[in-house]
Amino acid sequence: MTQNQRETVMRKLALLTAAVVAGICVLAQDAAKAASAADELGWQMAIHAYTFRKFCIFECIEKTAGLGLNYMSLSGSVNLGGANSVSTTQISDEQAAAIQKEVAAKGIKLVNIGVVKLPPEEAESRKVFEFAKKMGIDTLVAEPEPAALDTVEKLCKEYNIKVAIHNHPKPSHYWNPDTVLEAVKGRTPLMGSCADTGHWLRSGLDPVECLKKLDGRVICLHFKDLVPEESKALSAAAASDKQKKSESKNMHDVPWGTGVGNVKAQMAELKRQHFHGAFCVEYEYNWDNSVPEIAECVKFFNATCAELAKQP
């Protein structure tokens, strides 16, 4: 290779390196802008550990960090490695400390635990609140039976810990937001809703309308976008038309903004309500390799936050 050829190659390499560095800087700036927009709205995007239920909790933490997210919620049960899961609120102090150490090392904050059991027996429910206090977590996600609500309210006030009532699909007790509203009526603001938007779809409800009903009582969300199983090959618009015709529990997660949930309108409604809290990703599809699809959800969330933050 001649001297001129070597100089030409070196110039091209320098230009390529500069382009790569510039591209990285742009990505970093975009990520910073997105984070700033979410912060401005008072929102956090979190991974709900159930999304990675096939993996141990430490792999879940690793995957959350790999997605560029700084928030995570624990499931009602936790896989510490091995075949069996154990109740999250019954793990040992050593196991709890190991989880806390790992999330701290990854710069992740734990935002809630659930779904947990809060029975009418105060001593049993108190153990759950004590665990949340020990973990530095201020929200429990639960589906307490009506007989437990007085006990739950008492403990919420005592520990200054919120309880967000979760909705599983029809015919579970809290499938309809009206039931959640009745449960928290006249009670402390520390009690409200963990709005599972996908389960509302499975129950034949409109998530936007459900959020409107719960105005002021949404504490956190299990945020989803779904399509009916039989609509895999259809466009989102066609799937939406099909979903309107019949309710179906046979639906599955898709990247946010590509399903029938009208998720951008949901986010706009939450902004209108001045909601501050966590959008927890509970992605219940492609269990072995859902990270690429969740990455698309992250992009959608960041872009929508940036868009909404600019609006009055």
C-alpha positions in Angstrom: 0.0 0.0 0.0 1.4 3.4 -1.0 1.7 6.3 1.4 -1.3 8.1 -0.4 -3.4 5.0 -0.1 -2.6 4.7 3.7 -3.5 8.3 4.2 -6.8 7.8 2.3 -7.7 4.8 4.5 -6.8 6.7 7.6 -9.0 9.7 6.6 -11.9 7.3 5.9 -11.4 5.6 9.3 -11.3 9.0 11.0 -14.5 10.1 9.3 -16.2 6.8 10.2 -15.1 7.1 13.8 -16.4 10.6 14.0 -19.7 9.5 12.5 -20.1 6.7 15.0 -19.2 9.1 17.9 -21.7 11.6 16.6 -24.4 8.9 16.3 -23.8 7.8 19.9 -24.0 11.4 21.1 -27.3 11.9 19.3 -28.7 8.7 20.9 -27.5 9.8 24.3 -29.1 13.2 23.8 -32.4 11.6 22.6 -32.4 9.4 25.7 -31.7 12.3 27.9 -34.5 14.3 26.3 -36.9 11.4 26.7 -36.0 11.0 30.4 -36.4 14.7 30.9 -39.9 14.6 29.3 -41.0 11.7 31.5 -39.6 13.5 34.6 -41.5 16.6 33.6 -44.7 14.6 33.4 -43.9 12.9 36.7 -43.9 9.5 35.1 -41.6 6.4 35.4 -41.4 3.4 33.1 -40.8 0.3 35.1 -40.5 -3.4 34.4 -42.8 -5.6 36.4 -40.8 -8.6 37.3 -43.6 -11.0 36.2 -42.6 -10.1 32.7 -39.4 -12.2 33.2 -41.0 -14.8 35.3 -39.0 -17.6 33.5 -35.8 -16.0 34.7 -34.4 -15.5 38.2 -34.8 -12.1 39.8 -31.2 -11.1 39.2 -31.6 -11.8 35.5 -34.7 -9.7 35.6 -32.7 -6.8 37.1 -30.1 -7.3 34.4 -32.6 -7.2 31.6 -34.3 -4.1 33.1 -31.0 -2.3 33.2 -30.2 -3.5 29.7 -33.4 -1.8 28.5 -32.1 1.5 29.9 -34.8 1.6 32.6 -34.3 2.8 36.1 -37.4 1.4 37.7 -38.8 -2.0 38.5 -41.6 -3.6 40.4 -41.5 -6.9 42.2 -44.1 -9.7 41.6 -46.0 -11.4 44.4 -43.6 -14.3 44.0 -39.9 -14.2 43.2 -37.6 -16.7 41.4 -34.3 -16.6 43.3 -32.8 -19.2 41.0 -33.8 -22.8 40.4 -37.2 -24.3 39.5 -39.4 -22.9 42.2 -40.7 -19.4 43.1 -41.4 -18.3 46.6 -43.6 -15.6 48.1 -41.8 -12.3 47.7 -42.9 -11.0 51.1 -41.6 -14.2 52.8 -38.0 -14.2 51.6 -35.2 -14.0 54.1 -33.4 -10.9 55.2 -30.3 -12.1 53.4 -32.3 -12.7 50.1 -34.0 -9.3 50.4 -30.6 -7.6 51.0 -29.1 -9.3 47.9 -31.9 -8.0 45.8 -31.5 -4.5 47.2 -27.7 -4.6 46.6 -28.2 -5.7 43.0 -30.8 -3.0 42.1 -28.7 -0.3 43.7 -25.6 -1.5 41.7 -27.7 -1.1 38.5 -29.2 2.3 39.5 -32.7 0.8 39.7 -35.4 1.9 42.1 -38.1 -0.6 43.2 -41.5 1.1 42.9 -44.0 -1.4 44.1 -44.7 -5.1 44.9 -47.7 -7.1 43.8 -50.0 -8.7 43.5 -49.7 -9.5 47.2 -52.3 -10.9 49.6 -53.7 -8.5 52.2 -56.2 -10.6 54.3 -58.6 -9.2 56.9 -56.4 -10.6 59.7 -54.3 -7.5 60.7 -51.3 -9.5 61.9 -51.0 -11.2 58.5 -51.4 -8.0 56.5 -49.0 -6.2 58.8 -46.2 -8.6 57.8 -46.7 -7.5 54.2 -46.5 -3.8 55.1 -43.4 -4.5 57.2 -41.7 -6.1 54.3 -42.5 -3.1 52.0 -41.1 -0.8 54.7 -37.9 -2.9 54.9 -37.5 -2.8 51.1 -38.1 0.9 51.0 -41.1 0.4 48.8 -44.1 2.8 49.2 -46.8 1.0 47.2 -48.4 -2.5 47.5 -50.5 -3.8 44.6 -53.3 -6.1 45.9 -56.8 -7.3 45.5 -58.1 -7.2 49.0 -61.5 -8.8 49.7 -64.1 -6.3 51.0 -63.8 -7.6 54.5 -60.1 -6.5 54.5 -60.6 -2.9 53.4 -60.8 -1.4 56.9 -57.6 -3.2 58.0 -55.9 -2.1 54.8 -56.8 1.5 55.3 -55.6 1.4 58.9 -52.2 0.0 57.9 -51.9 2.4 54.9 -52.2 5.3 57.4 -49.9 3.8 60.0 -47.1 3.0 57.5 -47.7 5.8 55.0 -47.7 3.1 52.3 -50.1 3.1 49.4 -52.3 0.2 48.3 -53.2 0.1 44.7 -56.1 -2.2 43.9 -55.4 -4.3 40.9 -58.0 -5.6 38.4 -57.8 -9.0 36.9 -60.3 -9.8 34.0 -64.0 -10.5 34.4 -65.3 -12.2 36.4 -62.7 -11.3 39.1 -64.0 -9.1 41.9 -62.3 -5.9 40.7 -62.6 -6.3 37.0 -64.8 -3.2 36.7 -63.4 0.2 37.8 -66.7 1.0 39.5 -66.0 -1.7 42.0 -62.6 -0.2 42.7 -64.1 3.2 43.2 -66.7 1.8 45.6 -63.9 0.1 47.6 -61.9 3.3 48.1 -64.9 5.7 48.4 -64.4 7.9 51.4 -61.1 6.3 52.3 -57.6 7.7 52.5 -55.9 8.9 49.3 -53.3 6.2 50.0 -55.8 3.7 48.6 -56.5 3.7 44.8 -56.1 1.7 41.6 -53.3 -0.2 40.0 -54.9 0.1 36.5 -54.2 -3.0 34.5 -55.2 -1.6 31.1 -54.8 -4.9 29.3 -57.2 -6.8 31.6 -59.8 -4.0 31.0 -59.5 -4.9 27.3 -59.9 -8.6 28.1 -63.1 -7.7 30.0 -64.5 -5.8 27.0 -64.0 -2.3 28.6 -62.5 0.8 27.0 -59.3 1.7 29.0 -59.6 5.4 28.3 -63.1 5.5 29.7 -62.0 3.4 32.7 -59.1 5.8 33.4 -61.6 8.7 33.3 -63.8 7.0 35.9 -60.7 6.6 38.2 -59.6 10.2 37.9 -57.5 11.1 40.9 -57.4 7.5 42.2 -54.8 5.9 39.8 -51.7 5.1 41.8 -49.8 3.0 39.3 -50.5 1.0 36.1 -49.8 -2.4 34.6 -49.7 -0.9 31.2 -50.4 -3.0 28.1 -51.3 -3.0 24.5 -53.0 -6.1 23.1 -54.5 -7.7 20.0 -56.9 -10.6 19.8 -55.2 -14.0 19.3 -57.1 -14.5 16.1 -56.0 -11.1 14.7 -52.2 -11.7 14.6 -52.1 -11.3 10.8 -54.4 -8.2 10.8 -53.4 -4.6 10.9 -53.9 -2.7 14.2 -56.9 -0.9 12.7 -58.6 -4.1 11.5 -57.9 -5.7 14.9 -59.5 -2.7 16.6 -62.6 -3.2 14.6 -62.7 -6.8 15.4 -62.2 -6.2 19.1 -65.1 -3.8 19.2 -67.5 -6.6 18.0 -66.8 -9.0 20.8 -64.9 -9.2 24.1 -62.3 -11.8 24.3 -59.8 -12.9 26.9 -57.8 -14.6 24.2 -55.6 -11.5 23.6 -51.8 -11.1 23.8 -49.3 -8.3 24.3 -47.8 -6.4 21.4 -45.5 -3.4 21.5 -47.2 -0.3 22.7 -49.0 1.7 20.0 -49.5 -1.3 17.7 -52.5 -2.9 19.3 -56.2 -2.1 20.0 -55.7 -0.3 23.4 -55.4 3.3 22.1 -52.5 3.7 24.4 -51.5 7.2 23.3 -55.0 8.4 24.3 -54.6 6.7 27.6 -51.4 8.5 28.2 -53.0 11.8 27.2 -55.8 11.2 29.7 -53.3 10.5 32.4 -51.5 13.7 31.7 -54.9 15.5 31.9 -55.4 14.0 35.3 -51.9 15.1 36.5 -51.1 11.5 37.2 -47.7 11.0 38.7 -46.5 7.4 39.0 -45.2 4.3 37.3 -46.2 2.7 34.0 -45.2 -0.9 34.8 -44.5 -3.2 31.8 -46.2 -6.5 32.4 -45.5 -8.2 29.0 -47.1 -11.6 29.0 -46.1 -12.9 25.6 -43.0 -14.3 23.9 -41.9 -15.2 27.4 -38.4 -16.5 26.4 -37.4 -13.5 24.3 -39.7 -10.5 24.9 -36.8 -7.9 25.3 -36.9 -6.7 21.6 -40.7 -6.1 21.9 -40.3 -4.3 25.2 -37.6 -2.2 23.7 -40.2 -1.0 21.2 -42.5 -0.1 24.1 -39.7 2.0 25.6 -39.3 3.8 22.3 -43.0 4.5 22.1 -43.2 5.6 25.7 -40.2 8.0 25.3 -41.6 9.5 22.1 -45.1 9.9 23.5 -43.7 11.6 26.7 -41.7 14.0 24.5 -44.8 14.8 22.5 -47.1 15.2 25.5 -44.6 17.3 27.4 -44.7 19.9 24.7 -48.4 20.2 24.8 -50.1 22.7 27.2 
